[in-house]
Amino acid sequence: MKKTLVVMGNGPSLKNVDLSIFDDCDTFGLNNAYRNYAKINWYPTYHGSFDYVAVDSHKQELNKLIESGKIQRHFYIRNISNNPRFTFINLLRFGCTKINSTPEDFSSFCDTGNSGTNACSVGICLGYKKIVLIGVDCNYVEIVDGAKFVSNGNLVMSKTPDNNPNYWFDDYQQEGDRYQIPRCQEFMIPTWERFAVVAETLGIEIINASPISVLKNYKKMSLEEAIK
């Protein structure tokens, strides 16, 4: 295990990053980012998904990724595999007051609100004391071109967009994908603000290296400075 964990949100600030910059760090990729790894011949140390809609929609592909052995460990909130590289995260309801801090907490893991904060929380449980955020921009277009509402209030992509302003590669969302509305202002940003307090309580250094991020509760610096 290396000293620094880079949690890779999927925002556009990650788009032009030379991923070789992370050679001396451990990295945590999220959700549909798996679609780009084979294309660019690069894989993170860890991959996770803390979104039930995403895990249920991509179960088959996530299992293939686990079995490929390209990634050291996987953390998902559905118990989808018996592979030793996989860890099931038994997610408790959002709003619980428990603080995740050790690997034992994976069996009763307090939902910290969004995929990025949950990835950070897993990193803390693994023992990382310094976490760098990149691609955590929190400036989503809530309903992108090609998205249509379905009966349960979620969205489905009726086509793969030519340009997706929310992500670091345009086909992150593809035709047929189901997803939840990000609710950035009313939910995602407040959960990041709440997590900043948790990190401070635990003595964890979290640095926001996303230059276009709207988050204000974390130390900001360039990616190059942050991973030194």
MOLIN-V284845 format. One line per field, one symbol per residue. ss: DSSP state (~ for helix, > for strand, _ for the rest). burial: I if it has 16 or more other C-alpha atoms within 10 Angstrom, else O. A space follows every 10 residues. Layout:
ss=???
burial=???
This chain:
ss=___>>>>>__ _~~~____~~ ~~___>>>>> ~~~~~~~~~~ _____>>>>_ _~~~~~~_~~ ~~~~~~~~__ __>>>>____ _____>>>__ >>________ __~~~~~~>> ____~~~~~~ ~~~~~~___> >>>>______ ______>>>_ ____>>>___ _________~ ~~_____>>_ ___~~~~~~~ ~~~~~~~~~~ ~~__>>>>__ ________>> __~~~~__
burial=OOOIIIIIII IIIIOOOOOO OIOOIIIIII IIIIOOOOOO OOIIIIIIII IOOIIOOIOO OIIOIIOOOO IOIIIIIIOI IOOOOIIIII IOOOOOOOII IOOOIIOOII IIIIIIIIII IIIIIOIIII IIIIIIIIII OOOIOIIOIO OOOOIIIIOI IOOIIIIIII IIIIOOIIII OIOOOOOIIO IIOOIIOIIO OOOIIIIIII IIIOIOIOOI OOIOOIIO
